[in-house]
């Protein structure tokens, strides 16, 4: 079905179900509960989950299949964002043309960057991509200020009059999909639970599902097999008479277009763009997402993106006052001591927790969170098998 194997179709259905039911899944605690601060079912964060999931999926197509590690992928995210915002400012406030423009601009830019960087491999390729990304950031921050807005960035203003819009004089345009405002939401209250269904989130979610489906088809295609051959042994592949460069360039461009797609969606959800999206830390973040979730896996990058964005938006908001509320049942001296121990790992120190988690994954789960899930599933399967056989297993032949 849809060109997918049974296993891939099951995975696609699981991802679809989780994505569509996210407002329920991400709000497990009632609003009146002290644990409600761990809920992540509000529109802005849910949008970031799926948008950065797209960014990580695209990066994984390059790194996971070819082994080429790019440290400058945020440049394509930023370029795509600038292309999208200018489409909204000049042509239409409809998000579809803006998203397509982000993909096209990022694709063109990635062709130029890939043609230069793919002349080298290994660490030299990584440093080249990092250098180009930092040059792009510097250009956006200062030199190309008339185009990028410099430090303050770009946003839709009341003076903007897109060609295909009918805004009144002085009216500030809003991103929309054929008239539907991206910020439009519907709230459902069930008991003490409050669930928010946002138009922008579901548009981004549908795009993410399409991007995920395309990535599956690429993984299972002959083209994907060629990319795996490049990762396995590029020299041996060259000896067979096959030129790996066109395939690596194609993978690089596709990956860059995924980043542009994510950049266009960011603009569709929040019509403001700044050069910080191109900074090297943003490139490092997508590397962490992919490795944390599982390099070369299908769903791993999405999981990694979700974990990092959750920690960035939820764990970082916990402060000392919240900790004192949690441990108020303890004696004063012990309460202060526990807060003193825990506080460095949350709030502004959430990066420390992320670093420890990343170290543990790299050391004990080289396959990322996906490998962890597979180990748990295997353990449960073996327990069930042992229970069915009365606690004995047949000797291996």
C-alpha positions in Angstrom: 0.0 0.0 0.0 1.3 3.4 -1.0 4.5 1.7 -2.2 5.4 0.7 1.4 6.2 -2.7 2.9 3.9 -3.9 5.7 6.5 -2.9 8.4 6.9 0.6 6.9 3.1 1.0 6.6 2.7 0.1 10.2 5.3 2.7 11.2 3.6 5.3 9.0 0.3 4.6 10.6 1.8 4.8 14.1 3.4 8.2 13.3 0.2 9.4 11.8 -1.8 8.4 14.9 0.7 10.0 17.3 0.8 13.2 15.3 -3.0 13.6 14.9 -3.7 12.8 18.5 -0.8 14.9 19.8 -3.1 17.5 21.6 -4.3 14.6 23.8 -1.0 12.7 24.2 1.0 15.8 25.1 -1.5 16.9 27.8 -1.5 13.9 30.2 -2.0 16.0 33.4 -5.1 18.0 34.4 -4.8 21.8 34.5 -5.4 21.9 38.2 -2.5 19.4 38.9 0.9 20.5 40.0 2.3 18.3 37.1 0.4 20.4 34.5 3.7 22.4 33.9 5.0 19.2 32.1 2.2 19.3 29.6 3.4 20.1 26.1 0.1 20.3 24.2 0.1 24.0 23.4 0.3 25.2 19.8 3.7 26.8 19.6 5.5 23.8 21.1 3.6 21.2 19.1 4.4 23.2 15.9 8.1 23.1 16.8 8.0 19.4 17.4 6.9 18.6 13.8 8.8 21.4 12.1 12.1 20.5 13.6 11.2 16.9 13.0 11.2 17.7 9.3 14.5 19.5 9.7 16.0 16.4 11.4 14.5 14.0 8.9 16.2 15.9 6.0 19.5 16.0 7.8 19.3 12.2 8.4 18.9 11.6 4.7 22.3 13.0 4.3 24.1 12.0 7.4 22.3 8.7 8.0 22.6 7.4 4.5 25.8 8.8 3.1 27.8 9.4 6.3 28.5 13.0 5.3 28.3 15.1 8.5 27.2 18.7 7.8 27.8 21.3 10.5 26.2 24.1 8.5 22.7 22.8 7.8 21.1 25.7 9.6 22.1 27.9 6.7 19.4 26.2 4.5 16.9 26.6 7.3 17.6 30.4 7.4 17.7 30.8 3.7 14.4 29.0 3.3 12.9 31.3 6.0 14.1 34.4 4.2 12.6 33.2 0.9 9.3 32.5 2.6 9.0 35.8 4.4 9.8 37.8 1.2 7.1 35.8 -0.7 4.6 36.8 2.0 5.7 40.4 2.0 5.6 40.8 -1.8 3.2 38.3 -3.4 0.8 36.5 -1.1 0.0 35.9 2.6 -1.1 32.4 1.7 1.4 30.0 3.3 1.6 27.5 0.4 3.5 29.8 -2.0 5.7 30.9 0.9 6.6 27.3 1.8 7.3 26.4 -1.8 9.5 29.5 -2.2 11.4 28.4 1.0 12.0 25.0 -0.5 13.1 26.4 -3.9 15.5 29.0 -2.5 17.1 26.5 -0.1 17.4 24.0 -2.9 19.2 26.4 -5.2 21.5 27.5 -2.4 22.3 23.9 -1.4 23.3 23.1 -5.0 25.9 25.8 -4.9 27.1 24.8 -1.4 27.1 21.1 -2.2 29.1 21.6 -5.4 31.8 23.3 -3.3 31.8 21.2 -0.1 31.4 17.7 -1.7 34.8 18.0 -3.3 36.1 17.0 0.1 34.9 14.3 2.6 35.2 13.5 6.2 36.2 16.3 8.6 37.1 18.6 5.7 33.6 18.4 4.4 32.2 19.2 7.9 34.5 22.2 8.4 33.6 23.6 4.9 29.9 23.4 5.6 30.4 25.1 9.0 32.5 27.9 7.4 29.9 28.5 4.7 27.1 28.6 7.3 28.9 31.1 9.5 29.7 33.3 6.4 26.0 33.1 5.6 25.1 34.1 9.1 27.6 37.1 9.0 26.1 38.2 5.7 22.6 38.0 7.0 23.5 39.8 10.2 25.4 42.8 8.7 26.3 42.9 5.0 22.9 42.0 3.5 20.8 44.1 6.0 18.5 45.6 3.2 17.5 42.0 2.3 17.6 40.3 5.7 16.8 43.1 8.1 20.1 42.5 9.9 20.0 42.0 13.7 16.3 42.9 14.0 15.3 40.5 11.2 12.2 40.7 9.0 8.5 40.5 9.7 5.2 41.5 8.1 4.5 45.1 8.6 1.4 47.3 8.2 3.2 49.0 5.2 3.5 45.7 3.3 1.1 45.3 0.4 1.4 41.8 -1.1 0.4 41.6 -4.7 -2.3 39.1 -4.2 -3.9 40.5 -1.1 -6.7 43.0 -0.4 -5.6 44.4 2.9 -7.1 47.7 4.0 -4.8 50.7 4.5 -2.7 50.3 7.6 -3.8 46.7 8.2 -1.1 44.2 9.1 -1.4 41.0 7.2 -1.4 37.6 8.7 -0.3 34.2 7.4 -3.2 32.1 6.3 -4.3 29.1 4.3 -7.0 30.3 1.9 -8.4 32.5 4.7 -7.7 30.3 7.7 -5.5 32.1 10.2 -2.5 30.0 11.3 -3.2 31.1 14.9 -6.8 30.0 14.9 -7.5 27.4 17.7 -10.3 25.4 19.1 -10.2 24.4 22.8 -11.9 21.3 24.1 -12.5 21.0 27.9 -13.0 17.6 29.4 -13.2 17.7 33.2 -10.0 19.3 34.4 -8.2 18.7 31.1 -7.9 21.4 28.4 -7.0 20.3 24.9 -6.1 22.8 22.2 -6.5 22.1 18.4 -4.6 24.6 16.4 -4.9 25.2 12.6 -1.2 25.9 12.2 -0.1 22.8 14.0 -2.3 20.5 11.8 -1.0 22.1 8.6 2.6 21.6 9.8 1.7 18.0 10.9 0.3 17.1 7.5 3.4 18.4 5.8 5.6 16.5 8.3 3.7 13.3 7.5 4.3 13.8 3.8 8.0 14.5 4.4 8.2 11.4 6.5 6.5 9.3 3.8 8.9 10.6 1.1 11.9 9.8 3.4 10.7 6.2 3.7 10.5 5.9 -0.1 14.0 7.3 -0.4 15.3 4.9 2.2 13.8 1.9 0.4 14.6 3.1 -3.2 17.6 2.1 -5.4 18.8 5.6 -4.9 18.8 5.0 -1.1 20.8 1.8 -1.7 23.4 3.7 -3.6 23.7 6.2 -0.8 24.3 3.4 1.7 27.0 2.0 -0.7 28.7 5.4 -0.5 28.6 5.3 3.2 29.9 1.8 3.4 32.9 2.1 1.0 33.0 5.0 -1.4 36.4 3.9 -2.9 35.2 0.4 -3.7 32.1 1.9 -5.3 34.3 4.0 -7.5 36.2 0.9 -8.6 33.0 -0.6 -9.9 32.7 2.3 -12.4 30.0 4.2 -10.5 30.5 7.9 -9.8 29.4 8.7 -6.2 29.5 12.5 -6.6 26.1 13.0 -8.4 24.4 10.8 -5.8 25.9 12.6 -2.8 25.1 16.0 -4.4 21.5 14.9 -4.9 21.3 13.7 -1.3 22.8 17.0 -0.1 20.3 19.0 -2.2 17.3 17.0 -1.0 18.5 17.4 2.6 18.8 21.1 2.1 15.3 21.3 0.6 14.0 19.6 3.7 15.7 22.3 5.8 14.1 25.0 3.5 10.7 23.3 4.0 11.2 23.6 7.8 12.3 27.2 7.4 9.2 28.0 5.3 6.9 26.4 7.9 8.5 28.4 10.7 7.6 31.5 8.9 4.1 30.3 8.2 3.6 29.7 12.0 5.4 32.9 13.1 6.0 35.6 10.5 9.3 36.8 11.9 12.8 35.8 10.7 16.1 36.6 12.1 19.7 35.6 11.4 20.0 33.6 14.6 18.4 30.7 12.7 21.6 30.4 10.7 24.0 30.4 13.7 26.3 27.4 14.2 24.4 26.3 17.4 21.3 25.7 15.3 23.3 23.3 13.1 24.7 21.6 16.1 21.2 21.1 17.4 20.0 19.1 14.4 23.1 16.9 14.7 22.1 16.2 18.4 18.5 15.5 17.4 19.6 12.9 14.8 22.2 11.2 16.9 20.0 11.2 20.0 17.1 9.7 18.1 19.1 7.2 16.0 21.2 7.9 13.0 20.0 6.1 9.8 16.7 5.2 11.3 13.3 6.4 10.0 11.6 7.7 13.1 14.7 8.4 15.2 15.3 12.0 14.1 11.6 12.9 14.9 12.0 11.4 18.4 15.3 13.3 18.9 13.7 16.6 17.8 10.8 16.0 20.2 13.0 15.3 23.2 15.3 18.3 22.6 12.5 20.8 22.0 10.6 19.4 25.0 13.6 20.0 27.3 14.2 23.4 25.8 10.7 24.6 26.4 9.5 22.7 29.4 12.6 21.7 31.5 14.1 25.2 31.1 11.0 26.8 32.7 11.4 25.1 36.0 12.9 27.4 38.6 13.8 27.4 42.3 10.3 28.3 43.4 8.9 25.3 41.6 11.5 23.0 43.2 10.7 24.4 46.6 7.0 23.6 46.0 7.9 20.0 45.0 10.1 19.3 48.0 8.1 21.4 50.6 7.2 18.1 52.5 10.8 17.7 53.5 12.5 19.4 56.5 13.8 22.9 55.6 17.4 22.0 55.7 17.0 18.8 53.6 14.7 20.7 51.2 17.3 23.4 50.5 20.0 20.8 50.0 17.9 18.9 47.4 17.0 22.1 45.6 20.7 23.0 45.6 21.6 19.6 44.0 18.8 19.6 41.4 18.7 23.3 40.3 21.9 23.2 38.2 20.3 20.6 35.9 17.1 22.5 35.1 16.1 26.1 34.3 19.1 27.8 32.6 21.1 24.7 33.2 18.9 22.4 31.1 21.8 22.1 28.6 23.7 20.2 31.2 21.0 17.6 31.5 20.9 17.4 27.7 24.6 16.9 27.6 24.5 14.1 30.2 21.6 12.4 28.3 23.6 12.7 25.0 26.7 11.1 26.6 24.6 8.2 28.0 23.0 7.6 24.7 26.3 7.7 22.8 28.0 5.4 25.3 25.2 2.9 26.0 22.8 3.2 23.1 24.8 4.0 19.9 21.6 3.5 17.9 19.9 6.2 19.9 16.4 6.2 21.4 15.3 3.8 18.6 17.8 1.2 19.8 16.6 1.7 23.3 13.0 1.0 22.3 14.1 -2.1 20.3 16.0 -3.4 23.4 12.9 -2.9 25.6 10.7 -4.6 23.0 13.1 -7.5 22.7 13.3 -7.9 26.5 9.5 -7.9 26.8 9.2 -10.5 23.9 11.8 -12.7 25.6 9.9 -12.5 28.9 6.7 -13.5 27.3 8.4 -16.3 25.4 9.9 -17.6 28.6 6.6 -17.4 30.4 4.8 -19.3 27.6 7.5 -22.0 27.7 7.4 -22.3 31.5 10.6 -20.5 32.1 12.8 -22.6 29.8 14.1 -21.9 26.4 15.3 -24.3 23.7 19.0 -24.5 23.3 20.5 -22.9 20.2 21.6 -25.2 17.5 
